[in-house]
Structures are given as C-alpha cells and as structure tokens.
Amino acid sequence: MKQYMAGLLLLVTSTLWAQQPDKTLWYKQPAQYFEETLVLGNGTQGATVFGGVQSDKIYLNDATLWSGEPVNANMAPEAYKNVEAVREALRKEDYKLADQLNKKLQGKFSESYAPLGTLFIDFGHGPTAQNYYRQLSLSEAVSTTTYQIDGVNYTREYFVSHPDKIMVVRLSSSRKGALNFSVRFNSLLRHGVTTPNSVLKATGNAPIHAEPSYRGNMPNAVVFDSAKGTRFTTLARLKATDGRLVTTDSTVGLQGGTEAVLFVAIATSFNGFDKNPATEGLPHEALAAERLTKAFAKPYHQLKQAHVADYQTYFNRVSLNLGPSQAPSLPTDERLQRYATGQEDKNLEMLYFNFGRYLLISSSRTPGVPANLQGIWNPYMRPPWSSNYTTNINAQENYWPAESTNLPEMHGSLLTFIGNLAKTGAVTAKTFYGVNGWTVAHNSDIWAMTNPVGDFGQGDPGWANWNMGGAWLSTHLWEHYAFSQDKAFLRQQAYPLLKGAAQFCLEWLVEDKNGNLITSPSTSPENIFVAPDGYKGATLYGATADLAIIRECFAQTIEASKRLNIDADFRAKLEKALARLYPYKVGAEGNLQEWYHDWKDADPKHRHQSHLFGLYPGNHIRPDKTPDLAQACRRTLEIKGDETTGWSKGWRINLWARLWDGNHAYKMYRELLHYVVPDGVKTTYARGGGTYPNLFDAHPPFQIDGNFGGTAAVAEMLVQSTEDEIRLLPALPDVWAGGSVSGLRARGGFDVAMQWADKRLTSVTLHSKTGGKTQLVSGGKTQAVTLKPGQRLTVKW
C-alpha cells in the first residue's frame, strides 16, 4: 500500500509538471532562503511560502505597512536660495565646489517598507519526508506542497484572494486523523498576540522611522513610538472537518484531524499618504475581522474558485509560444542551472515572461501604492535600499510591462501614486528649486516624499540630488493614454499632471553660453564623470539624461494639449523650449555623450545608462528616424559591455530590442536568467545580476525590477509601436524562429495576436475597442489598416 501511495504521488507531481512547463515553478525540497520561496499576493497582502516539513514558515506583508507618517514637504523652505551659488560654480567650471554646494539642496531620507510578521505552522511529525514536492501554478496563482511521512501523504494548498481579501491555506492528510499542527505568529515589529474565541490575533505598529540599510549600523536606526506609526491587525482562524481544535494563549491548532482550512486576514490603519495613520487611520481591527468573518462563512472551493477566476481575468489575456522545447522536466532550480550551461529551454524563457506578469498582478492592485523595489515581499526591518520607490529607473521599470503585456489595471497603482507625488512635489519644486510645477527626486515612499535625499548634506550628489523623477514618471501617464486611447483619462487625470511636470522643467531650464537650454545644476543618475583636471564628480550642467527626459516630457505634453485642444499658449512655450534644448552629441568614441562635454566616465561600464532614455523607454531615438543617434546608443552599449546588475540587464535587453538586434537582446535575456546562488542579503555588485532559484531577479540582492524589465523586453522583441505604426517581430532572435503570441497591446488602442515561422510573420490579428488607423510593418513589408470600434481583423502576411 505504501509503495502504491508513493507511486501515485510521484505520478501526480509529474503530471502537474507535464501540464504546463511554461507556467509552473516546482522544487524537490523546501525553501531554505528567502530567494527560494514561492510568493503569493492579491496586490496588497503578500505571502512568502517556504513549504517546510516539520515547520512551515510564511512571511506576511501588507503593501500599506511602512515606517513613518505623512512627510513634511516643507522641510527646507529656503533651500532654493542655494541654487544660484551652485550655478555660479558651474559657470566657473569649478566642479568640486559645485558638488559641495549641491549638498545644500538635500533633505531627509525616505521611510522603509516594513515586514508585517511571520506565520509558523508547526506539525506533529518529524522533519524527514519522502517524495517531497512544492510548486507554484502561474495559471491559478496557487502554491502546493506535498510530501509523505510514514505512508501518509500530506498536502497544503495556499492562495491569497483579491475578491475576499484573505489568505487561505488548506491542509490535509491521506490518513484519517493524521493531521496535527499548531499555528503561531511572530514579528520584528512591536506587537502582541492573543487568542480570543479561538482566533489568533496579532496587533502591532510599524516604526515611526527606519534608516536606510546602506547607512550601516547607527544609533536609533529603527525608532518605535507607541503613539505614532501605522497599526496592523493579523487574524488567523481554523476551520476543520474533524479532529479537535486546540488553543493556547498564543497559538491555535488541530489535533487528530484529516482536513482543515486556515484563514489569514490582514488590515492596516494606513488611510492615505496625507493622513496620520495613528490619529486618522482606518479601523484596522474591524476591517480584518470583517474580512475574516465573510471568508470564513464560505466553503473552500467557493473561495478558490472566486480567486482563480479573478486572477485569470488578467493572466489569461496573453499567451506566448516560442516554439517546441526539448528541455527535460527538471525542477526550476535545476532548470536554471542547466540553462546557465548554454542548454536550450524555451519553456524556461516563457516561464520567466509569465512569472513577470504574475508578479505584477500579485503586487500592484492597491490604489496609490505601487509595487516597490521588492514588489510586496520583504522580511527585513531595514530592507535593501529601504524597499522604497527609487525613481531614477527602478520604480518605472516595474511598470514597463503593464501596458504592453495587457495589465493596464495594475498600472493604476502607479498612476494614482503620481497624483499624490504631484502634491508634495509642488512644495519641493518651490522650496528646493524656486520654480513652479512639481517634481520628484531620487527616492520616494508610501508618504509620497519628493525631496532630494541625503540627510541634509550627508549624501553623495551622484545619487542624492537628481531631480528628474517627476518628468520621467509623467511619461507613464501618456503611455497609458497611448495604449488605451482613453481621452477621459487624458483630460481628467493625465494632462494636469503632465502639465505640472513640464512646467517644472520649463522653469528649471537655463541658457548655456551659446543660448541653448540646459539644466543646471544637473547629475546623471549614480554615475561619475572625470573632469579635464582629473576631478571625479557628479554635479555639472546639461547632463544628457536630464535633457532626454525633458524632450520626452515636453513632446508628450504638447501632443496631449493638441488632442484635448487646450492650453495653446503653454503649448507654444513648450514647443519653443523643445527646439532650443542643447542637442545630443556623439563622442570621440562614437558613443552618445552622457555629459555636456565629451568627458570620460569614472566607471566606463557603469550599470546606469540613463542618457539612452530617448531610445528606451522614450521613443524619440529610432534606427529609422534618427540613425546616427541610434548608432551612438549602440556604441555606448558596446563600450559598457553586457555584464551588469539585474535591473540594468533588464533595461539593456529593451535597448537592444529597440535597436532591432534580436540576437543581442536574446543573449542578454539568457544572461538575465543566469543562476545566482541564494544566500540572503548580500549586495556585492561584483557577482553580477541574474536569477535566484525562485525566479526572483538578483540585482543582487533581490530587486523585482529586473523581473519586470525582462518581461517587458520579451514583448518589445516581438511588438514595437507608436500610435501610427506597429512593428511586428522587430527584434526576433534566430532561436525563436517559429512561434505565436496573443494578447499583447500596441499603442493606438490595438490588441495583437500573430504567428510566425522560419523567422517570418505568417499572420496577424488586430482588435481595437476604440477603432483607429495604423500601419503594420514586418520583414520589409508594410500594410495600412483601419479598424472600426470593436472590429477584429486578420491579415495574412
């Protein structure tokens, strides 16, 4: 009988694998490290599942649980008075003095994303198991753990439901009465645990401040105040079919059962970026109790069915097939290791693409609270880089796949957050820079902090003083319109924010000695130049990245003004300023200059490539329209080389795709999937980026932006678009010679499905809700297409 059950279990697991190798992560052992876990989420509530045998561990997070409270945007009301001194130092080419003076334009650091706590499920059996198997189904957003001990099969099924705002764990045993376990909770936060009415209840509060981890050990790095900070409630309750429920003063459990369902409800007091969470917060205890009560009244199958249906509404929109694979059926960690040796595994390449979409659905469904540097999954009190919103690339990269891979609803978390940033950012524009409009500097947090960071003069201007985050973020508003053609969104939400971002840039620009418009002071994100006298600095005038972002911001705001037929006078100012921007320059090495002058980089292979913004994610540098600039971008990437950190690889793949070089883009996509050994938080850049066993992007350490950049890059290799043109297979690598995709979106309001063989497009189907005109381009052939609203059209190629 034991042999039969073991064989049955193996058959079940192998069948699960065989079903969807491009949509299933699976392993033959529990997770030891965070980077081996399987993550679940409903866009607000996150769960990190280890799948242990003797004791299972589940990290819990809530997207709205951060340190701090509403920011005082007016923290440095006279900082702007230092701007002219920096400009004067730059006019004298005194870059060392400019760096020193630029530090006077710094404010506080951001707050940190907090770990809510850890749920432990302790079992009444030993740690040694046979036929262990755990998986995450991307088709259903459900994780499963199974194993066998003493002839008994134990199964756990986990999901986090958006419709019911609850986490659910179903536990079962194949032998009646063999299920024995208890549930406990712990947290790094200030908290208490009680068990009223057999419900495990944990309440606590986040710190009022948590210093960024990169500041190292320092006194009062984490500060709690019982009267301040965001509160949380976590409730856990068991429903069993048999056995005996057992409760202590800090645990709930089951003895002698066969099947049970664990419900976990979470709520916080966060009530908006501008509301004090301690005095104006939401009733978190009542909210958690309401969610628990409603879910508890429903049968398990109903909860799961509602969860899967809701999730699949988004996930099933896109289907990708990159051709047949001969790769063997290996666990995901072993697949990565095999792939790293150069072996073929198209299913793994598709799995990574699908995983990125899964992560965005799972981490970005909270209005005004976008996915952060770690999505919503963080176990650390002082997480890497505060797990905040780093707006010189990382926060934006998280949302690159939102529109193109048909998840515009997930984009909404960022788009509404931009509205919050504009409010605090208007104060920052006035007090730090002395201009109107709104802006965002290098970092932000849930409180919509917009000031330049650095702790009032302690930060390196190379990263602390950059101030183009508002202009960059504003481009996401236009992109949402470009893909959706939603003119009401453009009029009501996007345009006022676009105008404010453009207004900041317009007033921040100054003339250089030749009458061109430039930014001063300026930096290029996190990169350092070498001045003619050998000084290595960050502060200069007219950094190419600034002007590239401003070009895109101005062009989009101008076009939005035209579409809405408003603000003609303001539009004219933008058009004049756009024509006067200091032009792109090609350096002596054929590269696109990053600096105003043709200076060397202190690190020629630096991970940032912000001055290539116009190629991607911008749209004003193109191989066909601006071939010289595109070639200079190519030369820049060649000089930088391909070895870089995870998120940077994600960006570079998109850049190579925009250069229509599919084979180089594919080479770097493979490198993005380079296996990185899980080892906890280590920030050694020298190890290079790659992918952890659970497919998390390794910056290192884990940052989710590389996952999203990689997913966006696959879409970019297959479809590129403007509102007037759709390029099909513009960067198709040789190894993806045949395949199909459906559900990708193109600017102009089109959904795209297509098939290809022998590296040539065979057919394409377009659908448009709004109707419109476009031109299809592929393989040297073009065809004009006009669709009526709701029409679907198939074109044989």
FENTAMO-V695803 format. One record per run of one state. SS is the DSSP state (A for helix, B for strand, O for the rest). FROM is the first residue (numbers start at 1). TO is the last residue. Records with the same first field share a line. If there is no record, write none. Layout:
SS=FROM-TO, FROM-TO
This chain:
O=1-1, 20-23, 28-33, 37-37, 42-44, 50-54, 63-65, 67-78, 92-94, 103-112, 114-116, 124-129, 138-141, 150-151, 162-165, 174-178, 187-189, 195-195, 199-199, 206-208, 211-212, 216-221, 224-230, 241-243, 248-251, 258-258, 269-283, 297-299, 316-318, 322-331, 341-345, 364-371, 373-374, 376-383, 388-388, 391-393, 398-399, 405-407, 434-442, 445-460, 465-468, 485-486, 512-516, 523-528, 531-535, 538-539, 542-543, 565-567, 582-585, 587-591, 593-599, 602-609, 613-626, 641-645, 659-661, 673-674, 676-684, 688-689, 692-696, 699-701, 703-704, 722-724, 729-733, 737-738, 747-749, 758-759, 769-771, 779-780, 788-791, 797-797
A=2-19, 34-36, 79-91, 95-102, 196-198, 213-215, 284-296, 300-315, 332-340, 346-363, 384-387, 394-397, 400-404, 408-433, 461-464, 469-484, 487-508, 544-564, 568-580, 610-612, 627-640, 646-658, 662-672, 685-687, 705-718, 734-736
B=24-27, 38-41, 45-49, 55-62, 66-66, 113-113, 117-123, 130-137, 142-149, 152-161, 166-173, 179-186, 190-194, 200-205, 209-210, 222-223, 231-240, 244-247, 252-257, 259-268, 319-321, 372-372, 375-375, 389-390, 443-444, 509-511, 517-522, 529-530, 536-537, 540-541, 581-581, 586-586, 592-592, 600-601, 675-675, 690-691, 697-698, 702-702, 719-721, 725-728, 739-746, 750-757, 760-768, 772-778, 781-787, 792-796
